[in-house]
Amino acid sequence: MNSVGEACTDLKREYDQCFNRWFAEKFLKGDRSGDPCTETFRKYQRCVQKAIKEKDIPIDGVEFMGPNKDKPES
Amino acid sequence: MVKYFCCGGLLKSNWDQVCVAFWQRYPNPYSNHVLTEDIIFREVTPTNCLISRRLLTKTSRAPRWMERYLPKHMASSAYIIEDSIVDPQKRTMTTLTWNISHARLMSVEERCEYQINPDNSSWTQIKREAWISSNIYGLSRAIQEFGLARFKTSVTKTMKGFEYVLAKMQGETPSRTLAETATERARETALAAKEKAKDLASQAHKKQYV
């Protein structure tokens, strides 16, 4: 998959590879020995957050899982 | 006024595999409308849950009768956010997905819970809920009907996409017939939905001139 920032796609793929391995082999198995992907994540985030600002994508102001509070069921 | 929808789903793979597939579901043959995918926030909480925020851009596929109500400058892509919590202790994953563009025209929020199937611990059950609303005066009902019909089509594609990715992960060759059948069914559902929504829209239009 491509990143929303065209220049970030390679960094995204590098991070995804690292994350997918850590997620399956460590995180889900209860291994809390630490995240080997922090550096590649940081590089990727620097790029993608810049692209998001440049494209004016309105990601700010919504808290995590925010919209689903007080939802009616009918 | 909000339209509420709830359904259950079943994936015949275990919860761990489903969670791994969740992060690798794009691209798949059913996701041609998904253009980009980015993790824009991620953290492991003090209670060892993984919380993430994913930004997706999708093609904005409004039918022609709806397009007239979109301001000319509005982006031709739609932006969607998906928040998720993976709890490896409880073996649950909760996701919340909603659009951050075109929201006044139509807002769709979907909440899913992925858990181990109580009858078969090597399967995963999904509880899916959606809330669909529109704020366009005079057309909200037509838009909500369209939104609901399209959401149901999306669910079919989502599940087919998941099954495809899971089959690939497990070293099986995914069946092409399945893919073709799903596309055909999706097309038929979309066509029926289009007709219904068009009817509602023209009814709403007629009312304005009474």
Interface residues (C-beta under 8 A of the other chain):
Chain A: M1 N2 S3 V4 G5 C8 K12 Y15 D16 F19 N20 F23 A24 F27 L28 G30 R32 D35 F41 Y44 Q45 V48 Q49 I52 I57 P58 I59 V62 F64 M65 P67 N68 K71 P72 E73 S74
Chain B: V2 Y4 D16 C19 V20 W23 Q24 Y26 P27 V34 L35 T36 E37 D38 I39 I40 F41 R42 V44 N48 L50 I51 R53 L55 T57 Y79 I81 D83 I85 V86 P88 Q89 T94 L96 W98 I100 S101 E109 R111 E129 W131
